[in-house]
Amino acid sequence: MNLLFLQVKQHMLMFLLHHLKILQGFLHLKHLMLLMYNNNYRKDLIQHIPKQTNLLSLNM
């Protein structure tokens, strides 16, 4: 009886770990998507800045 309980407990821990890894991966993906979104946003901002400033920022 005790052994079975331990096996179930271990199984549940593995299950939780698996889901934590999935969640972590999802959060990482979300973070990457936000970074990409921010980069696109900056590109749009740079396009709206007058051309001279644009060339200066490209040389930096």
PDBQT receptor file of N, H, CA, C and O in Angstrom, charges set to zero:
ATOM      1  N   MET A   1       0.823  -1.208   0.000  1.00  0.00    +0.000 N 
ATOM      2  CA  MET A   1       0.000   0.000   0.000  1.00  0.00    +0.000 C 
ATOM      3  C   MET A   1       0.863   1.266   0.000  1.00  0.00    +0.000 C 
ATOM      4  O   MET A   1       0.625   2.206  -0.759  1.00  0.00    +0.000 OA
ATOM      5  N   ASN A   2       1.863   1.257   0.869  1.00  0.00    +0.000 N 
ATOM      6  H   ASN A   2       2.056   0.494   1.486  1.00  0.00    +0.000 HD
ATOM      7  CA  ASN A   2       2.751   2.412   0.969  1.00  0.00    +0.000 C 
ATOM      8  C   ASN A   2       3.552   2.614  -0.322  1.00  0.00    +0.000 C 
ATOM      9  O   ASN A   2       3.751   3.741  -0.776  1.00  0.00    +0.000 OA
ATOM     10  N   LEU A   3       4.007   1.496  -0.903  1.00  0.00    +0.000 N 
ATOM     11  H   LEU A   3       3.845   0.580  -0.534  1.00  0.00    +0.000 HD
ATOM     12  CA  LEU A   3       4.789   1.547  -2.129  1.00  0.00    +0.000 C 
ATOM     13  C   LEU A   3       3.967   2.146  -3.273  1.00  0.00    +0.000 C 
ATOM     14  O   LEU A   3       4.460   2.964  -4.049  1.00  0.00    +0.000 OA
ATOM     15  N   LEU A   4       2.715   1.725  -3.358  1.00  0.00    +0.000 N 
ATOM     16  H   LEU A   4       2.314   1.060  -2.727  1.00  0.00    +0.000 HD
ATOM     17  CA  LEU A   4       1.819   2.241  -4.383  1.00  0.00    +0.000 C 
ATOM     18  C   LEU A   4       1.643   3.753  -4.226  1.00  0.00    +0.000 C 
ATOM     19  O   LEU A   4       1.662   4.497  -5.207  1.00  0.00    +0.000 OA
ATOM     20  N   PHE A   5       1.474   4.190  -2.984  1.00  0.00    +0.000 N 
ATOM     21  H   PHE A   5       1.459   3.586  -2.188  1.00  0.00    +0.000 HD
ATOM     22  CA  PHE A   5       1.313   5.607  -2.689  1.00  0.00    +0.000 C 
ATOM     23  C   PHE A   5       2.530   6.403  -3.162  1.00  0.00    +0.000 C 
ATOM     24  O   PHE A   5       2.393   7.471  -3.759  1.00  0.00    +0.000 OA
ATOM     25  N   LEU A   6       3.724   5.866  -2.885  1.00  0.00    +0.000 N 
ATOM     26  H   LEU A   6       3.835   4.999  -2.400  1.00  0.00    +0.000 HD
ATOM     27  CA  LEU A   6       4.954   6.528  -3.311  1.00  0.00    +0.000 C 
ATOM     28  C   LEU A   6       5.059   6.615  -4.835  1.00  0.00    +0.000 C 
ATOM     29  O   LEU A   6       5.497   7.628  -5.381  1.00  0.00    +0.000 OA
ATOM     30  N   GLN A   7       4.648   5.533  -5.514  1.00  0.00    +0.000 N 
ATOM     31  H   GLN A   7       4.293   4.710  -5.070  1.00  0.00    +0.000 HD
ATOM     32  CA  GLN A   7       4.685   5.523  -6.975  1.00  0.00    +0.000 C 
ATOM     33  C   GLN A   7       3.748   6.580  -7.551  1.00  0.00    +0.000 C 
ATOM     34  O   GLN A   7       4.094   7.290  -8.496  1.00  0.00    +0.000 OA
ATOM     35  N   VAL A   8       2.546   6.669  -6.959  1.00  0.00    +0.000 N 
ATOM     36  H   VAL A   8       2.265   6.092  -6.192  1.00  0.00    +0.000 HD
ATOM     37  CA  VAL A   8       1.576   7.666  -7.412  1.00  0.00    +0.000 C 
ATOM     38  C   VAL A   8       2.112   9.067  -7.178  1.00  0.00    +0.000 C 
ATOM     39  O   VAL A   8       1.977   9.945  -8.030  1.00  0.00    +0.000 OA
ATOM     40  N   LYS A   9       2.721   9.271  -6.014  1.00  0.00    +0.000 N 
ATOM     41  H   LYS A   9       2.830   8.558  -5.322  1.00  0.00    +0.000 HD
ATOM     42  CA  LYS A   9       3.289  10.570  -5.668  1.00  0.00    +0.000 C 
ATOM     43  C   LYS A   9       4.399  10.948  -6.664  1.00  0.00    +0.000 C 
ATOM     44  O   LYS A   9       4.468  12.086  -7.129  1.00  0.00    +0.000 OA
ATOM     45  N   GLN A  10       5.249   9.991  -6.975  1.00  0.00    +0.000 N 
ATOM     46  H   GLN A  10       5.193   9.067  -6.598  1.00  0.00    +0.000 HD
ATOM     47  CA  GLN A  10       6.335  10.231  -7.918  1.00  0.00    +0.000 C 
ATOM     48  C   GLN A  10       5.783  10.563  -9.298  1.00  0.00    +0.000 C 
ATOM     49  O   GLN A  10       6.272  11.463  -9.981  1.00  0.00    +0.000 OA
ATOM     50  N   HIS A  11       4.748   9.814  -9.696  1.00  0.00    +0.000 N 
ATOM     51  H   HIS A  11       4.350   9.083  -9.141  1.00  0.00    +0.000 HD
ATOM     52  CA  HIS A  11       4.120  10.036 -10.991  1.00  0.00    +0.000 C 
ATOM     53  C   HIS A  11       3.544  11.453 -11.069  1.00  0.00    +0.000 C 
ATOM     54  O   HIS A  11       3.676  12.131 -12.088  1.00  0.00    +0.000 OA
ATOM     55  N   MET A  12       2.910  11.887  -9.988  1.00  0.00    +0.000 N 
ATOM     56  H   MET A  12       2.803  11.337  -9.160  1.00  0.00    +0.000 HD
ATOM     57  CA  MET A  12       2.321  13.226  -9.967  1.00  0.00    +0.000 C 
ATOM     58  C   MET A  12       3.387  14.302 -10.016  1.00  0.00    +0.000 C 
ATOM     59  O   MET A  12       3.197  15.344 -10.643  1.00  0.00    +0.000 OA
ATOM     60  N   LEU A  13       4.515  14.051  -9.351  1.00  0.00    +0.000 N 
ATOM     61  H   LEU A  13       4.669  13.205  -8.841  1.00  0.00    +0.000 HD
ATOM     62  CA  LEU A  13       5.619  15.008  -9.391  1.00  0.00    +0.000 C 
ATOM     63  C   LEU A  13       6.179  15.132 -10.811  1.00  0.00    +0.000 C 
ATOM     64  O   LEU A  13       6.464  16.233 -11.283  1.00  0.00    +0.000 OA
ATOM     65  N   MET A  14       6.330  13.993 -11.479  1.00  0.00    +0.000 N 
ATOM     66  H   MET A  14       6.098  13.099 -11.096  1.00  0.00    +0.000 HD
ATOM     67  CA  MET A  14       6.816  14.001 -12.856  1.00  0.00    +0.000 C 
ATOM     68  C   MET A  14       5.850  14.766 -13.761  1.00  0.00    +0.000 C 
ATOM     69  O   MET A  14       6.259  15.539 -14.627  1.00  0.00    +0.000 OA
ATOM     70  N   PHE A  15       4.561  14.529 -13.534  1.00  0.00    +0.000 N 
ATOM     71  H   PHE A  15       4.229  13.902 -12.830  1.00  0.00    +0.000 HD
ATOM     72  CA  PHE A  15       3.511  15.197 -14.295  1.00  0.00    +0.000 C 
ATOM     73  C   PHE A  15       3.594  16.714 -14.112  1.00  0.00    +0.000 C 
ATOM     74  O   PHE A  15       3.507  17.477 -15.074  1.00  0.00    +0.000 OA
ATOM     75  N   LEU A  16       3.765  17.130 -12.854  1.00  0.00    +0.000 N 
ATOM     76  H   LEU A  16       3.836  16.510 -12.073  1.00  0.00    +0.000 HD
ATOM     77  CA  LEU A  16       3.880  18.559 -12.552  1.00  0.00    +0.000 C 
ATOM     78  C   LEU A  16       5.122  19.169 -13.190  1.00  0.00    +0.000 C 
ATOM     79  O   LEU A  16       5.073  20.264 -13.750  1.00  0.00    +0.000 OA
ATOM     80  N   LEU A  17       6.231  18.448 -13.098  1.00  0.00    +0.000 N 
ATOM     81  H   LEU A  17       6.271  17.558 -12.643  1.00  0.00    +0.000 HD
ATOM     82  CA  LEU A  17       7.479  18.920 -13.699  1.00  0.00    +0.000 C 
ATOM     83  C   LEU A  17       7.322  19.102 -15.200  1.00  0.00    +0.000 C 
ATOM     84  O   LEU A  17       7.768  20.099 -15.767  1.00  0.00    +0.000 OA
ATOM     85  N   HIS A  18       6.681  18.126 -15.836  1.00  0.00    +0.000 N 
ATOM     86  H   HIS A  18       6.319  17.316 -15.375  1.00  0.00    +0.000 HD
ATOM     87  CA  HIS A  18       6.450  18.170 -17.274  1.00  0.00    +0.000 C 
ATOM     88  C   HIS A  18       5.661  19.428 -17.648  1.00  0.00    +0.000 C 
ATOM     89  O   HIS A  18       5.993  20.119 -18.611  1.00  0.00    +0.000 OA
ATOM     90  N   HIS A  19       4.619  19.710 -16.874  1.00  0.00    +0.000 N 
ATOM     91  H   HIS A  19       4.350  19.148 -16.092  1.00  0.00    +0.000 HD
ATOM     92  CA  HIS A  19       3.785  20.874 -17.168  1.00  0.00    +0.000 C 
ATOM     93  C   HIS A  19       4.502  22.179 -16.875  1.00  0.00    +0.000 C 
ATOM     94  O   HIS A  19       4.279  23.182 -17.553  1.00  0.00    +0.000 OA
ATOM     95  N   LEU A  20       5.365  22.167 -15.862  1.00  0.00    +0.000 N 
ATOM     96  H   LEU A  20       5.546  21.353 -15.311  1.00  0.00    +0.000 HD
ATOM     97  CA  LEU A  20       6.159  23.352 -15.578  1.00  0.00    +0.000 C 
ATOM     98  C   LEU A  20       7.100  23.655 -16.744  1.00  0.00    +0.000 C 
ATOM     99  O   LEU A  20       7.299  24.814 -17.110  1.00  0.00    +0.000 OA
ATOM    100  N   LYS A  21       7.677  22.598 -17.320  1.00  0.00    +0.000 N 
ATOM    101  H   LYS A  21       7.516  21.657 -17.022  1.00  0.00    +0.000 HD
ATOM    102  CA  LYS A  21       8.571  22.776 -18.468  1.00  0.00    +0.000 C 
ATOM    103  C   LYS A  21       7.817  23.345 -19.659  1.00  0.00    +0.000 C 
ATOM    104  O   LYS A  21       8.316  24.228 -20.357  1.00  0.00    +0.000 OA
ATOM    105  N   ILE A  22       6.601  22.829 -19.889  1.00  0.00    +0.000 N 
ATOM    106  H   ILE A  22       6.196  22.111 -19.322  1.00  0.00    +0.000 HD
ATOM    107  CA  ILE A  22       5.775  23.334 -20.983  1.00  0.00    +0.000 C 
ATOM    108  C   ILE A  22       5.436  24.806 -20.757  1.00  0.00    +0.000 C 
ATOM    109  O   ILE A  22       5.505  25.623 -21.676  1.00  0.00    +0.000 OA
ATOM    110  N   LEU A  23       5.070  25.126 -19.521  1.00  0.00    +0.000 N 
ATOM    111  H   LEU A  23       5.014  24.462 -18.775  1.00  0.00    +0.000 HD
ATOM    112  CA  LEU A  23       4.727  26.503 -19.165  1.00  0.00    +0.000 C 
ATOM    113  C   LEU A  23       5.925  27.423 -19.352  1.00  0.00    +0.000 C 
ATOM    114  O   LEU A  23       5.797  28.533 -19.869  1.00  0.00    +0.000 OA
ATOM    115  N   GLN A  24       7.089  26.947 -18.925  1.00  0.00    +0.000 N 
ATOM    116  H   GLN A  24       7.193  26.045 -18.505  1.00  0.00    +0.000 HD
ATOM    117  CA  GLN A  24       8.319  27.720 -19.062  1.00  0.00    +0.000 C 
ATOM    118  C   GLN A  24       8.618  27.987 -20.534  1.00  0.00    +0.000 C 
ATOM    119  O   GLN A  24       8.992  29.096 -20.916  1.00  0.00    +0.000 OA
ATOM    120  N   GLY A  25       8.445  26.945 -21.358  1.00  0.00    +0.000 N 
ATOM    121  H   GLY A  25       8.141  26.044 -21.049  1.00  0.00    +0.000 HD
ATOM    122  CA  GLY A  25       8.652  27.091 -22.791  1.00  0.00    +0.000 C 
ATOM    123  C   GLY A  25       7.690  28.090 -23.402  1.00  0.00    +0.000 C 
ATOM    124  O   GLY A  25       8.068  28.889 -24.259  1.00  0.00    +0.000 OA
ATOM    125  N   PHE A  26       6.434  28.040 -22.953  1.00  0.00    +0.000 N 
ATOM    126  H   PHE A  26       6.127  27.391 -22.257  1.00  0.00    +0.000 HD
ATOM    127  CA  PHE A  26       5.415  28.959 -23.451  1.00  0.00    +0.000 C 
ATOM    128  C   PHE A  26       5.756  30.394 -23.081  1.00  0.00    +0.000 C 
ATOM    129  O   PHE A  26       5.625  31.303 -23.901  1.00  0.00    +0.000 OA
ATOM    130  N   LEU A  27       6.200  30.597 -21.827  1.00  0.00    +0.000 N 
ATOM    131  H   LEU A  27       6.306  29.859 -21.161  1.00  0.00    +0.000 HD
ATOM    132  CA  LEU A  27       6.566  31.939 -21.378  1.00  0.00    +0.000 C 
ATOM    133  C   LEU A  27       7.770  32.456 -22.163  1.00  0.00    +0.000 C 
ATOM    134  O   LEU A  27       7.835  33.640 -22.495  1.00  0.00    +0.000 OA
ATOM    135  N   HIS A  28       8.719  31.573 -22.457  1.00  0.00    +0.000 N 
ATOM    136  H   HIS A  28       8.666  30.611 -22.187  1.00  0.00    +0.000 HD
ATOM    137  CA  HIS A  28       9.901  31.942 -23.224  1.00  0.00    +0.000 C 
ATOM    138  C   HIS A  28       9.500  32.371 -24.632  1.00  0.00    +0.000 C 
ATOM    139  O   HIS A  28      10.007  33.357 -25.167  1.00  0.00    +0.000 OA
ATOM    140  N   LEU A  29       8.569  31.601 -25.227  1.00  0.00    +0.000 N 
ATOM    141  H   LEU A  29       8.157  30.800 -24.793  1.00  0.00    +0.000 HD
ATOM    142  CA  LEU A  29       8.071  31.913 -26.560  1.00  0.00    +0.000 C 
ATOM    143  C   LEU A  29       7.369  33.273 -26.560  1.00  0.00    +0.000 C 
ATOM    144  O   LEU A  29       7.559  34.086 -27.465  1.00  0.00    +0.000 OA
ATOM    145  N   LYS A  30       6.554  33.499 -25.526  1.00  0.00    +0.000 N 
ATOM    146  H   LYS A  30       6.400  32.839 -24.791  1.00  0.00    +0.000 HD
ATOM    147  CA  LYS A  30       5.839  34.763 -25.389  1.00  0.00    +0.000 C 
ATOM    148  C   LYS A  30       6.835  35.918 -25.297  1.00  0.00    +0.000 C 
ATOM    149  O   LYS A  30       6.638  36.968 -25.908  1.00  0.00    +0.000 OA
ATOM    150  N   HIS A  31       7.907  35.713 -24.527  1.00  0.00    +0.000 N 
ATOM    151  H   HIS A  31       8.067  34.859 -24.031  1.00  0.00    +0.000 HD
ATOM    152  CA  HIS A  31       8.948  36.718 -24.359  1.00  0.00    +0.000 C 
ATOM    153  C   HIS A  31       9.626  37.025 -25.694  1.00  0.00    +0.000 C 
ATOM    154  O   HIS A  31       9.860  38.187 -26.027  1.00  0.00    +0.000 OA
ATOM    155  N   LEU A  32       9.940  35.967 -26.458  1.00  0.00    +0.000 N 
ATOM    156  H   LEU A  32       9.750  35.023 -26.188  1.00  0.00    +0.000 HD
ATOM    157  CA  LEU A  32      10.551  36.144 -27.777  1.00  0.00    +0.000 C 
ATOM    158  C   LEU A  32       9.632  36.917 -28.712  1.00  0.00    +0.000 C 
ATOM    159  O   LEU A  32      10.080  37.790 -29.456  1.00  0.00    +0.000 OA
ATOM    160  N   MET A  33       8.321  36.584 -28.669  1.00  0.00    +0.000 N 
ATOM    161  H   MET A  33       7.957  35.875 -28.065  1.00  0.00    +0.000 HD
ATOM    162  CA  MET A  33       7.356  37.278 -29.509  1.00  0.00    +0.000 C 
ATOM    163  C   MET A  33       7.283  38.753 -29.140  1.00  0.00    +0.000 C 
ATOM    164  O   MET A  33       7.187  39.614 -30.015  1.00  0.00    +0.000 OA
ATOM    165  N   LEU A  34       7.328  39.043 -27.848  1.00  0.00    +0.000 N 
ATOM    166  H   LEU A  34       7.406  38.344 -27.137  1.00  0.00    +0.000 HD
ATOM    167  CA  LEU A  34       7.316  40.434 -27.392  1.00  0.00    +0.000 C 
ATOM    168  C   LEU A  34       8.568  41.169 -27.870  1.00  0.00    +0.000 C 
ATOM    169  O   LEU A  34       8.489  42.324 -28.288  1.00  0.00    +0.000 OA
ATOM    170  N   LEU A  35       9.716  40.505 -27.808  1.00  0.00    +0.000 N 
ATOM    171  H   LEU A  35       9.781  39.567 -27.468  1.00  0.00    +0.000 HD
ATOM    172  CA  LEU A  35      10.965  41.110 -28.276  1.00  0.00    +0.000 C 
ATOM    173  C   LEU A  35      10.882  41.425 -29.764  1.00  0.00    +0.000 C 
ATOM    174  O   LEU A  35      11.277  42.506 -30.200  1.00  0.00    +0.000 OA
ATOM    175  N   MET A  36      10.364  40.470 -30.545  1.00  0.00    +0.000 N 
ATOM    176  H   MET A  36      10.042  39.592 -30.190  1.00  0.00    +0.000 HD
ATOM    177  CA  MET A  36      10.223  40.675 -31.978  1.00  0.00    +0.000 C 
ATOM    178  C   MET A  36       9.267  41.827 -32.262  1.00  0.00    +0.000 C 
ATOM    179  O   MET A  36       9.517  42.648 -33.145  1.00  0.00    +0.000 OA
ATOM    180  N   TYR A  37       8.174  41.884 -31.513  1.00  0.00    +0.000 N 
ATOM    181  H   TYR A  37       7.971  41.217 -30.796  1.00  0.00    +0.000 HD
ATOM    182  CA  TYR A  37       7.190  42.952 -31.660  1.00  0.00    +0.000 C 
ATOM    183  C   TYR A  37       7.838  44.304 -31.367  1.00  0.00    +0.000 C 
ATOM    184  O   TYR A  37       7.622  45.277 -32.089  1.00  0.00    +0.000 OA
ATOM    185  N   ASN A  38       8.640  44.352 -30.292  1.00  0.00    +0.000 N 
ATOM    186  H   ASN A  38       8.815  43.562 -29.705  1.00  0.00    +0.000 HD
ATOM    187  CA  ASN A  38       9.312  45.594 -29.929  1.00  0.00    +0.000 C 
ATOM    188  C   ASN A  38      10.311  46.013 -31.000  1.00  0.00    +0.000 C 
ATOM    189  O   ASN A  38      10.443  47.202 -31.288  1.00  0.00    +0.000 OA
ATOM    190  N   ASN A  39      11.014  45.056 -31.592  1.00  0.00    +0.000 N 
ATOM    191  H   ASN A  39      10.906  44.089 -31.358  1.00  0.00    +0.000 HD
ATOM    192  CA  ASN A  39      11.956  45.370 -32.665  1.00  0.00    +0.000 C 
ATOM    193  C   ASN A  39      11.243  45.952 -33.870  1.00  0.00    +0.000 C 
ATOM    194  O   ASN A  39      11.712  46.924 -34.461  1.00  0.00    +0.000 OA
ATOM    195  N   ASN A  40      10.106  45.362 -34.241  1.00  0.00    +0.000 N 
ATOM    196  H   ASN A  40       9.725  44.572 -33.761  1.00  0.00    +0.000 HD
ATOM    197  CA  ASN A  40       9.321  45.888 -35.358  1.00  0.00    +0.000 C 
ATOM    198  C   ASN A  40       8.824  47.282 -35.051  1.00  0.00    +0.000 C 
ATOM    199  O   ASN A  40       8.810  48.152 -35.922  1.00  0.00    +0.000 OA
ATOM    200  N   TYR A  41       8.417  47.494 -33.819  1.00  0.00    +0.000 N 
ATOM    201  H   TYR A  41       8.429  46.788 -33.111  1.00  0.00    +0.000 HD
ATOM    202  CA  TYR A  41       7.924  48.792 -33.385  1.00  0.00    +0.000 C 
ATOM    203  C   TYR A  41       9.028  49.841 -33.517  1.00  0.00    +0.000 C 
ATOM    204  O   TYR A  41       8.779  50.956 -33.976  1.00  0.00    +0.000 OA
ATOM    205  N   ARG A  42      10.242  49.483 -33.115  1.00  0.00    +0.000 N 
ATOM    206  H   ARG A  42      10.444  48.577 -32.742  1.00  0.00    +0.000 HD
ATOM    207  CA  ARG A  42      11.377  50.407 -33.231  1.00  0.00    +0.000 C 
ATOM    208  C   ARG A  42      11.693  50.706 -34.691  1.00  0.00    +0.000 C 
ATOM    209  O   ARG A  42      11.996  51.846 -35.044  1.00  0.00    +0.000 OA
ATOM    210  N   LYS A  43      11.623  49.681 -35.541  1.00  0.00    +0.000 N 
ATOM    211  H   LYS A  43      11.377  48.755 -35.254  1.00  0.00    +0.000 HD
ATOM    212  CA  LYS A  43      11.865  49.897 -36.970  1.00  0.00    +0.000 C 
ATOM    213  C   LYS A  43      10.870  50.892 -37.547  1.00  0.00    +0.000 C 
ATOM    214  O   LYS A  43      11.232  51.768 -38.332  1.00  0.00    +0.000 OA
ATOM    215  N   ASP A  44       9.596  50.743 -37.143  1.00  0.00    +0.000 N 
ATOM    216  H   ASP A  44       9.302  50.032 -36.505  1.00  0.00    +0.000 HD
ATOM    217  CA  ASP A  44       8.561  51.676 -37.595  1.00  0.00    +0.000 C 
ATOM    218  C   ASP A  44       8.872  53.088 -37.121  1.00  0.00    +0.000 C 
ATOM    219  O   ASP A  44       8.706  54.049 -37.872  1.00  0.00    +0.000 OA
ATOM    220  N   LEU A  45       9.323  53.215 -35.874  1.00  0.00    +0.000 N 
ATOM    221  H   LEU A  45       9.457  52.434 -35.264  1.00  0.00    +0.000 HD
ATOM    222  CA  LEU A  45       9.667  54.525 -35.336  1.00  0.00    +0.000 C 
ATOM    223  C   LEU A  45      10.812  55.139 -36.125  1.00  0.00    +0.000 C 
ATOM    224  O   LEU A  45      10.775  56.322 -36.466  1.00  0.00    +0.000 OA
ATOM    225  N   ILE A  46      11.832  54.331 -36.416  1.00  0.00    +0.000 N 
ATOM    226  H   ILE A  46      11.862  53.371 -36.140  1.00  0.00    +0.000 HD
ATOM    227  CA  ILE A  46      12.996  54.811 -37.164  1.00  0.00    +0.000 C 
ATOM    228  C   ILE A  46      12.574  55.290 -38.552  1.00  0.00    +0.000 C 
ATOM    229  O   ILE A  46      13.100  56.284 -39.054  1.00  0.00    +0.000 OA
ATOM    230  N   GLN A  47      11.624  54.584 -39.173  1.00  0.00    +0.000 N 
ATOM    231  H   GLN A  47      11.197  53.777 -38.765  1.00  0.00    +0.000 HD
ATOM    232  CA  GLN A  47      11.147  54.980 -40.498  1.00  0.00    +0.000 C 
ATOM    233  C   GLN A  47      10.463  56.340 -40.470  1.00  0.00    +0.000 C 
ATOM    234  O   GLN A  47      10.512  57.081 -41.452  1.00  0.00    +0.000 OA
ATOM    235  N   HIS A  48       9.823  56.672 -39.343  1.00  0.00    +0.000 N 
ATOM    236  H   HIS A  48       9.784  56.070 -38.546  1.00  0.00    +0.000 HD
ATOM    237  CA  HIS A  48       9.111  57.940 -39.248  1.00  0.00    +0.000 C 
ATOM    238  C   HIS A  48      10.039  59.106 -38.936  1.00  0.00    +0.000 C 
ATOM    239  O   HIS A  48       9.683  60.264 -39.154  1.00  0.00    +0.000 OA
ATOM    240  N   ILE A  49      11.223  58.803 -38.429  1.00  0.00    +0.000 N 
ATOM    241  H   ILE A  49      11.513  57.863 -38.253  1.00  0.00    +0.000 HD
ATOM    242  CA  ILE A  49      12.207  59.860 -38.160  1.00  0.00    +0.000 C 
ATOM    243  C   ILE A  49      12.767  60.343 -39.507  1.00  0.00    +0.000 C 
ATOM    244  O   ILE A  49      12.979  59.535 -40.411  1.00  0.00    +0.000 OA
ATOM    245  N   PRO A  50      13.005  61.653 -39.645  1.00  0.00    +0.000 N 
ATOM    246  CA  PRO A  50      13.577  62.193 -40.892  1.00  0.00    +0.000 C 
ATOM    247  C   PRO A  50      14.852  61.470 -41.331  1.00  0.00    +0.000 C 
ATOM    248  O   PRO A  50      15.598  60.935 -40.512  1.00  0.00    +0.000 OA
ATOM    249  N   LYS A  51      15.080  61.471 -42.653  1.00  0.00    +0.000 N 
ATOM    250  H   LYS A  51      14.474  61.906 -43.319  1.00  0.00    +0.000 HD
ATOM    251  CA  LYS A  51      16.152  60.657 -43.247  1.00  0.00    +0.000 C 
ATOM    252  C   LYS A  51      17.545  60.941 -42.685  1.00  0.00    +0.000 C 
ATOM    253  O   LYS A  51      18.329  60.012 -42.491  1.00  0.00    +0.000 OA
ATOM    254  N   GLN A  52      17.862  62.202 -42.424  1.00  0.00    +0.000 N 
ATOM    255  H   GLN A  52      17.225  62.957 -42.582  1.00  0.00    +0.000 HD
ATOM    256  CA  GLN A  52      19.202  62.527 -41.911  1.00  0.00    +0.000 C 
ATOM    257  C   GLN A  52      19.482  61.812 -40.584  1.00  0.00    +0.000 C 
ATOM    258  O   GLN A  52      20.546  61.222 -40.394  1.00  0.00    +0.000 OA
ATOM    259  N   THR A  53      18.525  61.876 -39.688  1.00  0.00    +0.000 N 
ATOM    260  H   THR A  53      17.661  62.355 -39.842  1.00  0.00    +0.000 HD
ATOM    261  CA  THR A  53      18.678  61.224 -38.391  1.00  0.00    +0.000 C 
ATOM    262  C   THR A  53      18.787  59.713 -38.577  1.00  0.00    +0.000 C 
ATOM    263  O   THR A  53      19.538  59.039 -37.873  1.00  0.00    +0.000 OA
ATOM    264  N   ASN A  54      18.024  59.196 -39.537  1.00  0.00    +0.000 N 
ATOM    265  H   ASN A  54      17.413  59.743 -40.110  1.00  0.00    +0.000 HD
ATOM    266  CA  ASN A  54      18.042  57.772 -39.832  1.00  0.00    +0.000 C 
ATOM    267  C   ASN A  54      19.455  57.332 -40.233  1.00  0.00    +0.000 C 
ATOM    268  O   ASN A  54      19.952  56.320 -39.741  1.00  0.00    +0.000 OA
ATOM    269  N   LEU A  55      20.095  58.087 -41.120  1.00  0.00    +0.000 N 
ATOM    270  H   LEU A  55      19.691  58.910 -41.520  1.00  0.00    +0.000 HD
ATOM    271  CA  LEU A  55      21.451  57.761 -41.560  1.00  0.00    +0.000 C 
ATOM    272  C   LEU A  55      22.430  57.838 -40.392  1.00  0.00    +0.000 C 
ATOM    273  O   LEU A  55      23.326  57.002 -40.271  1.00  0.00    +0.000 OA
ATOM    274  N   LEU A  56      22.259  58.834 -39.542  1.00  0.00    +0.000 N 
ATOM    275  H   LEU A  56      21.531  59.513 -39.640  1.00  0.00    +0.000 HD
ATOM    276  CA  LEU A  56      23.131  58.964 -38.374  1.00  0.00    +0.000 C 
ATOM    277  C   LEU A  56      22.986  57.763 -37.444  1.00  0.00    +0.000 C 
ATOM    278  O   LEU A  56      23.978  57.235 -36.941  1.00  0.00    +0.000 OA
ATOM    279  N   SER A  57      21.755  57.339 -37.220  1.00  0.00    +0.000 N 
ATOM    280  H   SER A  57      20.950  57.768 -37.629  1.00  0.00    +0.000 HD
ATOM    281  CA  SER A  57      21.539  56.213 -36.312  1.00  0.00    +0.000 C 
ATOM    282  C   SER A  57      22.057  54.910 -36.917  1.00  0.00    +0.000 C 
ATOM    283  O   SER A  57      22.461  54.006 -36.186  1.00  0.00    +0.000 OA
ATOM    284  N   LEU A  58      22.048  54.808 -38.248  1.00  0.00    +0.000 N 
ATOM    285  H   LEU A  58      21.720  55.543 -38.842  1.00  0.00    +0.000 HD
ATOM    286  CA  LEU A  58      22.580  53.610 -38.897  1.00  0.00    +0.000 C 
ATOM    287  C   LEU A  58      24.097  53.548 -38.772  1.00  0.00    +0.000 C 
ATOM    288  O   LEU A  58      24.666  52.465 -38.637  1.00  0.00    +0.000 OA
ATOM    289  N   ASN A  59      24.768  54.729 -38.817  1.00  0.00    +0.000 N 
ATOM    290  H   ASN A  59      24.306  55.609 -38.927  1.00  0.00    +0.000 HD
ATOM    291  CA  ASN A  59      26.220  54.752 -38.700  1.00  0.00    +0.000 C 
ATOM    292  C   ASN A  59      26.693  54.428 -37.297  1.00  0.00    +0.000 C 
ATOM    293  O   ASN A  59      27.815  53.953 -37.119  1.00  0.00    +0.000 OA
ATOM    294  N   MET A  60      25.853  54.677 -36.289  1.00  0.00    +0.000 N 
ATOM    295  H   MET A  60      24.942  55.063 -36.433  1.00  0.00    +0.000 HD
ATOM    296  CA  MET A  60      26.247  54.421 -34.901  1.00  0.00    +0.000 C 
ATOM    297  C   MET A  60      26.387  52.935 -34.622  1.00  0.00    +0.000 C 
ATOM    298  O   MET A  60      26.713  52.546 -33.500  1.00  0.00    +0.000 OA
TER     299      MET A  60
